[in-house]
Amino acid sequence: MRQLSKAAALAALLITAACSNTGGLFGGNGDGTDVNGLNGGPIDESSIAYFQQTIGDTVLFQVDQHTLTPEAIAILNQQAAWLNANPTATVLIEGHADEQGTRDYNTALGGRRANAVSAYLVSQGVADNRIQIISYGKERPLAVCSSETCWSQNRRAVTIVTSGPGV
Amino acid sequence: MRYLTHKLIAFLIALMLAPVMLAPSWAQTPTLNIDVNVGIREPVPFAVPIFIAENNGAQAVATEISRVIASDLISTGLFREIPAAAHISGVSDFNAPVQFADWRAINAQALIIGAVSTSGGQLTVKFRLFDVFAQAPMGDGIQFTGTEEGWRRIAHKVADTVYSRLTGEAGYFDSKVVFVSETGPKGDRRKRLAVMDHDGASLSFLTEDNAIVQSPRFSPNNREILYTSYESGQPRVVLMDIFTLQKRDFGDLQGMSFAPRFSPDGTRVVLSISNGSNTDIYAIDLRSGARTQLTSGPAIDTAPSFSPDGTQIVFESDRSGSQQIYVMSANGGEAKRISFGDGRYGTPVWSPRGDMIAFTKILGGQFHIGIMRTDGSNEKLLTRSFLDEGPTWSPNGRVLMFFRETPGADGAPQIYAVDISGRNLRMVNTPSFASDPAWSGLLQ
């Protein structure tokens, strides 16, 4: 699983890197709002890069909460639309917690967060057999400082496309 | 790996400890008596002259054994060693009369005299403990026999006997600690299970670092461990025989499983199973595999720990809105909340004596290790830091180990020990970062 998500992330990085090179060399519009594909044209909306960069694969949570914020719901609406438009795609939702909690509790809390995202996507028409969840608790912080700046980034659920277009 | 495992097996199995009482006619009333409950204002001075090597081959190990005995006793904070440089009389004969005046002159209140011999891979260690001021032996002399490889365990056995005679408490040095050895950056920590002596020595690894591992726990017979592994892609409880390194899991538990612990009779396992929305506590019968749900409801119910008589389980739940500690029957059913102070309480562990619960408390952005009675009264916080977590009891219930993580991008965990008096906080030396310690019972 971990390997899969890493591979996906790596692929995304490569694509992003290719994009910015292309934009620079061939004179993209420069305002940074367009995401360009490898040929300098609009990025393929069914691509994982589009899912990760344009829609956003991560939603954030308040301290010790798994309630979806309005910002999270806005992202998840787009994730659901993408998944509905790409019906062969399956996803793994990783739930994470910040370091300000005990290990077992944070595993359970990360599970709640992943589940909250999963339940919302299902409510938006994504079949639940396309979704798997996992909790990493506080094992895999994205940001490593010990203040709210980092903790707020670590209280997250990340939707990783594990199969489907571009995987 | 193979080598280390074999070494571990040698340590744990090959040692055939055969205590033999020496000079059984010595009967006396010790006057030197240390109350571990009161907390010692001044550590009791003791001397342990290097054990006599009764043959040439025993010289090196005699020195090592003497040092481990001293180190064990010093680590309790109850005793202080009078260094060899201050000794007036040497000890060259195990049976020679003790020159009490010489030991008294340097204020050594307890004196440990010993002798070591080796023969064909076998090691024999005998010792006597004296109350210098009473000019009398404390208890009988004792002789241990084992393999030469097992010398460290024999040293711990001697230290346990000395500790026990001086304090009236059971010892805890001849024990193992299983823990998670950590390397790598904070955002991508590599974790391995490892086992070591209580003082950090004799370390051997039980897993590679290819998957996240968490919260190992010893079986009552100290031969197996339960832990959580991400090897399958999901957190799953695994049971490992630490001698053969053979692993088994519990089949498809329909969710993530974690926070395992054995029942005191070793026949059942309690753990948490989470489907994401809900985390409950289950018991699994190790023989039949039958699974019983012990808690229900939408709360996070986790970190179960049995009372030593096996009749009750203490656990944490956020059913009241925040993490708190509850006690229920070992068969589940209604639970009684026992933590009522400010803050959040987690990771409860029942003491081996049955009288206390150790826990992690989160209050005002700080983490504490604390203890309370099993009804929640007499709460006492023993430590405080940015992140102290996961207490585990020494076999005699007098000391707790836990892990302390430092803050920041370079923050990392180390294992610490503290007496239940709150005194004698000390770091346990490990070769890399270390977390999630779990103490075994006294070895047999």
Boltz contact constraints between the chains, C-beta under 6 A:
constraints:
  - contact:
      token1: [A, 1]
      token2: [B, 233]
      max_distance: 6.0
  - contact:
      token1: [A, 102]
      token2: [B, 346]
      max_distance: 6.0
  - contact:
      token1: [A, 102]
      token2: [B, 347]
      max_distance: 6.0
  - contact:
      token1: [A, 102]
      token2: [B, 360]
      max_distance: 6.0
  - contact:
      token1: [A, 102]
      token2: [B, 389]
      max_distance: 6.0
  - contact:
      token1: [A, 104]
      token2: [B, 258]
      max_distance: 6.0
  - contact:
      token1: [A, 104]
      token2: [B, 259]
      max_distance: 6.0
  - contact:
      token1: [A, 104]
      token2: [B, 302]
      max_distance: 6.0
  - contact:
      token1: [A, 104]
      token2: [B, 303]
      max_distance: 6.0
  - contact:
      token1: [A, 105]
      token2: [B, 323]
      max_distance: 6.0
  - contact:
      token1: [A, 105]
      token2: [B, 346]
      max_distance: 6.0
  - contact:
      token1: [A, 107]
      token2: [B, 258]
      max_distance: 6.0
  - contact:
      token1: [A, 108]
      token2: [B, 274]
      max_distance: 6.0
  - contact:
      token1: [A, 108]
      token2: [B, 279]
      max_distance: 6.0
  - contact:
      token1: [A, 108]
      token2: [B, 300]
      max_distance: 6.0
  - contact:
      token1: [A, 108]
      token2: [B, 302]
      max_distance: 6.0
  - contact:
      token1: [A, 111]
      token2: [B, 274]
      max_distance: 6.0
  - contact:
      token1: [A, 111]
      token2: [B, 276]
      max_distance: 6.0
  - contact:
      token1: [A, 114]
      token2: [B, 276]
      max_distance: 6.0
  - contact:
      token1: [A, 115]
      token2: [B, 276]
      max_distance: 6.0
  - contact:
      token1: [A, 115]
      token2: [B, 277]
      max_distance: 6.0
  - contact:
      token1: [A, 133]
      token2: [B, 276]
      max_distance: 6.0
  - contact:
      token1: [A, 134]
      token2: [B, 234]
      max_distance: 6.0
  - contact:
      token1: [A, 139]
      token2: [B, 212]
      max_distance: 6.0
  - contact:
      token1: [A, 141]
      token2: [B, 187]
      max_distance: 6.0
  - contact:
      token1: [A, 144]
      token2: [B, 186]
      max_distance: 6.0
  - contact:
      token1: [A, 144]
      token2: [B, 187]
      max_distance: 6.0
  - contact:
      token1: [A, 144]
      token2: [B, 409]
      max_distance: 6.0
  - contact:
      token1: [A, 145]
      token2: [B, 409]
      max_distance: 6.0
  - contact:
      token1: [A, 146]
      token2: [B, 407]
      max_distance: 6.0
  - contact:
      token1: [A, 146]
      token2: [B, 408]
      max_distance: 6.0
